[in-house]
Amino acid sequence: MFRTALASVLLALVSLTAQAQSWPSQTVKIIVGFPPGGTTDVIGRLVAQELTESLGKAVVIENRPGASGTIGAGIAAKSTPDGHTLVMVPSTHGTAPALYASLPYEEKDFAPAALVATTPYVLVVHPSMAATNMAQLLAYLKANPGKVEFASSSPGTAQHLAGELLQRMAGVNIVHVPYKGTGALMPDLLSGRVPMMFENIAIMTPHIRKGALRPIAISSVKRTPLLPDLPTVAETGLAGFEVLGWFALLAPAKTPPEVIRRLNNDINAAIAKPAIVTRFAELGAEPLTGSPDQAVAFIRGEQEKWGKIIRDAGIKQQ
């Protein structure tokens, strides 16, 4: 019986090795849990194009939008773990476990293959506010507790959580005003009805350059080439403040390690290309390289960090 069991294990290992060596044997699908045209979709398509060239097989995007990307992630988690179905997840993957009472997957259902990119957020205020830097803004907020509102595209988003983190680290009291998407909030932000928010730098830069909004600080730990003279929040006195949008490529758990390593190597090489770096910069993004183990640690760290902030802020699960 022992020999039979051992033979079965060895046969399974040989089968997995053979699958990995012949991978990809068909079209590779990258699921994106958001509609076409968004940042996750655009970055996913750039990765798909690069992988098509390096793997010698077509790599295509399949959009499965809904529930902040969790529907698409759930589909990928239940896919055959042979490397032919993957999922591109953004930073909402880091907040979903704390925001949703029930998810169509568990984190153990995934094998992170690669980190891809980060996108910083910029804190902007309407020009009607007198503050031109963080010190002035915090002084105003402390002098007017509970009287200043900040916008977000919906509860639990990076825009919302960045505001919550600012409150906790700076000891201020600002009022969160959620909207149903960035498009819905922009008229109120640009008119000054809601005078401040954190938002993706690529979205805000055109308004900043026109003078419609005033930038105060960047949410990343280092400055951005898009606004090189703008300090980070951490530089302004809130050491350790960091809020990033990010993107990672995940495979279903039990995908052969050889496939994961190949994906990781090819993606790290692709996002180092000058043309990809330039295209990312146009999106306000920077390449984020690393090993599969580093991707696992990064995602776990994001989930722990934001889970605590969500619980401390009293944000209710959906």
C-alpha positions as CSV (number, residue, x, y, z in Angstrom):
1,M,0.0,0.0,0.0
2,F,2.9,2.3,0.9
3,R,4.5,1.7,-2.5
4,T,1.2,2.4,-4.3
5,A,0.8,5.7,-2.4
6,L,4.4,6.6,-3.1
7,A,4.0,5.8,-6.8
8,S,0.9,8.0,-7.0
9,V,2.7,10.9,-5.4
10,L,5.7,10.5,-7.8
11,L,3.3,10.2,-10.8
12,A,1.6,13.5,-9.7
13,L,4.9,15.2,-9.4
14,V,6.0,14.0,-12.8
15,S,2.7,15.2,-14.3
16,L,3.1,18.7,-12.7
17,T,6.7,18.9,-14.0
18,A,5.7,17.9,-17.5
19,Q,2.9,20.5,-17.4
20,A,5.3,23.2,-16.3
21,Q,7.8,22.3,-18.9
22,S,5.2,22.5,-21.7
23,W,3.6,25.7,-20.4
24,P,2.0,27.5,-21.9
25,S,0.3,25.0,-24.2
26,Q,-2.6,27.3,-25.0
27,T,-3.8,30.8,-24.7
28,V,-3.2,32.4,-21.3
29,K,-6.0,34.4,-19.8
30,I,-5.5,37.3,-17.4
31,I,-8.8,38.1,-15.6
32,V,-9.3,41.8,-14.7
33,G,-12.1,42.4,-12.2
34,F,-12.9,45.9,-13.6
35,P,-14.4,47.3,-16.8
36,P,-12.1,48.1,-19.8
37,G,-10.3,51.4,-19.8
38,G,-9.5,51.7,-16.1
39,T,-6.0,51.7,-14.7
40,T,-6.1,48.0,-13.8
41,D,-7.3,47.1,-17.2
42,V,-4.6,49.2,-19.0
43,I,-1.8,47.8,-16.9
44,G,-3.1,44.3,-17.4
45,R,-3.1,44.8,-21.1
46,L,0.5,46.1,-21.1
47,V,1.5,43.0,-19.1
48,A,-0.5,40.7,-21.5
49,Q,1.3,42.2,-24.5
50,E,4.7,41.7,-23.0
51,L,4.0,38.2,-21.9
52,T,2.6,37.3,-25.4
53,E,6.1,38.2,-26.8
54,S,8.1,36.5,-24.1
55,L,6.0,33.3,-23.9
56,G,5.3,32.8,-27.6
57,K,1.6,32.2,-26.9
58,A,-1.3,34.6,-26.9
59,V,-2.0,36.2,-23.5
60,V,-5.5,37.9,-23.5
61,I,-7.5,40.0,-21.0
62,E,-10.9,38.9,-19.8
63,N,-12.9,41.6,-18.0
64,R,-15.1,40.3,-15.2
65,P,-16.1,43.5,-13.3
66,G,-18.0,43.7,-10.1
67,A,-17.7,44.0,-6.3
68,S,-14.4,45.9,-6.4
69,G,-12.6,43.2,-8.3
70,T,-13.6,40.3,-6.0
71,I,-15.8,38.6,-8.6
72,G,-12.9,38.3,-11.0
73,A,-10.6,37.2,-8.3
74,G,-13.0,34.5,-7.2
75,I,-13.3,33.1,-10.7
76,A,-9.5,33.0,-11.0
77,A,-9.1,31.3,-7.6
78,K,-11.4,28.4,-8.7
79,S,-9.6,28.0,-12.1
80,T,-7.4,25.0,-13.0
81,P,-4.0,25.7,-11.5
82,D,-2.0,25.1,-14.7
83,G,-0.8,28.7,-15.4
84,H,-3.4,29.4,-18.1
85,T,-5.7,31.5,-16.0
86,L,-4.3,34.4,-14.0
87,V,-5.7,37.5,-12.4
88,M,-4.5,41.1,-12.2
89,V,-5.5,42.6,-8.9
90,P,-5.2,46.2,-7.7
91,S,-4.8,47.6,-4.1
92,T,-8.5,46.9,-3.4
93,H,-7.3,43.3,-3.0
94,G,-5.6,44.5,0.1
95,T,-8.7,46.0,1.7
96,A,-11.3,43.5,0.5
97,P,-10.9,41.0,3.4
98,A,-11.7,43.7,6.0
99,L,-14.5,45.3,3.9
100,Y,-16.5,42.3,2.8
101,A,-18.2,39.9,5.2
102,S,-18.0,37.2,2.6
103,L,-15.6,36.8,-0.3
104,P,-15.7,34.2,-3.2
105,Y,-12.1,33.2,-2.3
106,E,-9.6,32.9,0.5
107,E,-6.1,34.3,0.3
108,K,-4.7,30.8,0.5
109,D,-6.4,30.2,-2.9
110,F,-3.8,32.3,-4.6
111,A,-0.1,32.0,-5.5
112,P,1.2,35.6,-6.1
113,A,3.4,35.6,-9.2
114,A,4.7,39.1,-9.4
115,L,4.3,42.7,-8.2
116,V,3.8,45.0,-11.2
117,A,3.4,48.7,-10.4
118,T,2.5,51.3,-7.8
119,T,0.6,54.5,-8.2
120,P,0.8,57.3,-5.6
121,Y,-2.0,59.5,-4.5
122,V,-1.9,63.3,-4.2
123,L,-3.6,65.3,-1.5
124,V,-5.4,68.3,-3.2
125,V,-7.4,71.1,-1.9
126,H,-9.7,73.6,-3.6
127,P,-8.0,77.0,-4.2
128,S,-10.6,78.7,-2.0
129,M,-8.8,77.2,1.0
130,A,-6.0,79.4,2.3
131,A,-3.6,76.5,3.0
132,T,-0.7,76.1,0.5
133,N,1.2,73.5,2.4
134,M,0.7,70.7,4.9
135,A,1.6,72.7,8.0
136,Q,-1.0,75.4,7.1
137,L,-3.6,72.7,6.2
138,L,-3.2,70.8,9.5
139,A,-3.3,74.1,11.4
140,Y,-6.6,75.0,9.7
141,L,-8.1,71.5,10.3
142,K,-7.1,71.5,14.0
143,A,-8.7,75.0,14.3
144,N,-11.9,73.7,12.7
145,P,-12.6,70.2,13.9
146,G,-15.4,68.4,12.2
147,K,-16.1,71.3,9.8
148,V,-14.0,70.3,6.8
149,E,-15.0,67.5,4.4
150,F,-13.0,65.2,2.3
151,A,-14.2,63.2,-0.7
152,S,-13.7,59.6,-1.8
153,S,-15.1,57.5,-4.7
154,S,-16.7,55.1,-2.1
155,P,-16.2,53.8,1.4
156,G,-13.1,51.7,1.9
157,T,-11.2,53.0,-1.1
158,A,-7.6,54.3,-1.0
159,Q,-9.0,57.8,-1.1
160,H,-11.1,57.2,2.0
161,L,-8.5,55.2,3.9
162,A,-5.8,57.9,3.1
163,G,-8.1,60.4,4.8
164,E,-8.6,58.1,7.8
165,L,-4.9,57.6,8.1
166,L,-4.3,61.4,8.0
167,Q,-6.8,61.9,10.8
168,R,-5.1,59.4,13.0
169,M,-1.5,60.4,12.4
170,A,-2.2,64.2,12.5
171,G,-4.8,64.2,15.2
172,V,-7.4,66.1,13.1
173,N,-11.1,65.6,12.7
174,I,-12.3,65.7,9.0
175,V,-15.6,64.4,7.7
176,H,-15.7,61.7,5.0
177,V,-18.1,62.3,2.1
178,P,-18.4,59.1,-0.1
179,Y,-19.5,59.2,-3.7
180,K,-20.4,56.6,-6.3
181,G,-17.2,56.9,-8.3
182,T,-14.6,59.6,-9.1
183,G,-16.7,61.0,-12.0
184,A,-19.5,61.7,-9.5
185,L,-17.4,63.6,-7.1
186,M,-15.3,65.7,-9.4
187,P,-17.9,68.5,-9.9
188,D,-18.2,69.0,-6.1
189,L,-14.4,68.9,-5.7
190,L,-13.7,71.3,-8.5
191,S,-16.4,73.7,-7.3
192,G,-15.1,73.6,-3.7
193,R,-18.3,72.1,-2.2
194,V,-16.1,69.3,-0.9
195,P,-12.7,71.1,-0.5
196,M,-10.1,68.3,-0.2
197,M,-9.3,64.7,-1.1
198,F,-6.6,62.1,-1.9
199,E,-6.8,60.9,-5.5
200,N,-4.7,59.1,-8.0
201,I,-2.0,61.4,-9.3
202,A,-2.7,60.7,-13.0
203,I,-6.3,61.8,-12.5
204,M,-5.4,65.0,-10.6
205,T,-2.4,66.2,-12.5
206,P,-4.4,67.9,-15.4
207,H,-6.5,69.8,-12.8
208,I,-3.4,70.8,-10.8
209,R,-1.7,72.1,-13.9
210,K,-4.7,74.2,-14.8
211,G,-4.8,75.7,-11.3
212,A,-8.3,74.2,-10.6
213,L,-6.9,72.3,-7.6
214,R,-3.9,72.9,-5.3
215,P,-1.5,70.0,-4.5
216,I,-0.4,69.7,-0.9
217,A,1.6,66.5,-0.7
218,I,2.2,63.0,-2.2
219,S,1.1,59.9,-0.4
220,S,4.2,57.7,-1.4
221,V,7.4,57.6,0.6
222,K,9.3,59.2,-2.3
223,R,8.5,62.0,-4.6
224,T,6.9,61.5,-8.0
225,P,8.4,62.5,-11.4
226,L,5.0,63.9,-12.4
227,L,5.2,66.6,-9.6
228,P,8.9,66.5,-8.6
229,D,8.7,69.7,-6.4
230,L,5.8,68.4,-4.3
231,P,6.8,66.9,-0.9
232,T,5.6,63.6,0.4
233,V,3.2,63.6,3.4
234,A,6.0,61.9,5.3
235,E,8.4,64.7,4.5
236,T,5.9,67.2,6.0
237,G,6.2,65.8,9.5
238,L,3.9,62.7,9.4
239,A,6.8,60.1,9.3
240,G,5.7,56.7,8.1
241,F,2.6,57.9,6.2
242,E,2.3,55.9,3.0
243,V,-0.7,55.1,0.8
244,L,-0.2,53.4,-2.5
245,G,-2.3,52.1,-5.3
246,W,-0.7,48.9,-6.4
247,F,-1.1,46.0,-8.9
248,A,0.0,42.4,-8.8
249,L,-0.4,39.3,-10.9
250,L,-1.8,36.2,-9.1
251,A,-2.2,32.6,-10.1
252,P,-4.4,30.0,-8.5
253,A,-2.8,28.1,-5.6
254,K,-1.0,24.9,-6.6
255,T,0.1,26.4,-9.9
256,P,3.5,24.7,-10.6
257,P,6.4,26.6,-9.0
258,E,8.2,26.6,-12.4
259,V,5.3,28.5,-14.0
260,I,5.3,31.0,-11.1
261,R,9.1,31.6,-11.5
262,R,8.8,32.0,-15.3
263,L,6.0,34.6,-14.9
264,N,8.0,36.4,-12.3
265,N,11.1,36.6,-14.4
266,D,9.3,37.6,-17.5
267,I,7.3,40.3,-15.8
268,N,10.3,41.8,-13.9
269,A,12.1,41.9,-17.3
270,A,9.2,43.5,-19.1
271,I,8.5,46.3,-16.6
272,A,12.1,47.3,-16.6
273,K,12.0,48.1,-20.4
274,P,12.2,51.9,-21.0
275,A,9.1,51.9,-23.2
276,I,7.1,50.3,-20.4
277,V,8.5,52.6,-17.7
278,T,7.5,55.6,-19.9
279,R,4.0,54.2,-20.4
280,F,3.6,53.6,-16.7
281,A,4.7,57.1,-16.0
282,E,2.0,58.4,-18.2
283,L,-0.5,56.6,-15.9
284,G,1.2,58.0,-12.8
285,A,2.6,54.5,-12.1
286,E,6.1,53.2,-11.3
287,P,7.3,49.6,-11.8
288,L,7.3,47.4,-8.7
289,T,9.6,44.4,-9.0
290,G,10.2,41.6,-6.6
291,S,10.2,37.8,-6.1
292,P,7.0,35.8,-5.6
293,D,7.9,35.6,-1.9
294,Q,8.2,39.4,-1.8
295,A,4.8,39.7,-3.5
296,V,3.3,37.4,-0.8
297,A,4.8,39.5,2.0
298,F,3.7,42.8,0.4
299,I,0.1,41.7,-0.1
300,R,-0.1,40.3,3.5
301,G,1.4,43.5,4.8
302,E,-1.2,45.6,3.0
303,Q,-4.1,43.5,4.2
304,E,-2.9,43.7,7.8
305,K,-2.2,47.5,7.7
306,W,-5.6,48.4,6.1
307,G,-7.5,45.8,8.0
308,K,-6.5,47.6,11.3
309,I,-7.3,51.0,9.9
310,I,-10.7,49.9,8.6
311,R,-11.6,48.3,12.0
312,D,-10.3,51.4,13.9
313,A,-12.3,53.7,11.7
314,G,-15.5,51.7,12.3
315,I,-16.1,51.1,8.6
316,K,-18.9,48.5,8.4
317,Q,-18.4,45.4,6.3
318,Q,-20.5,45.1,3.2
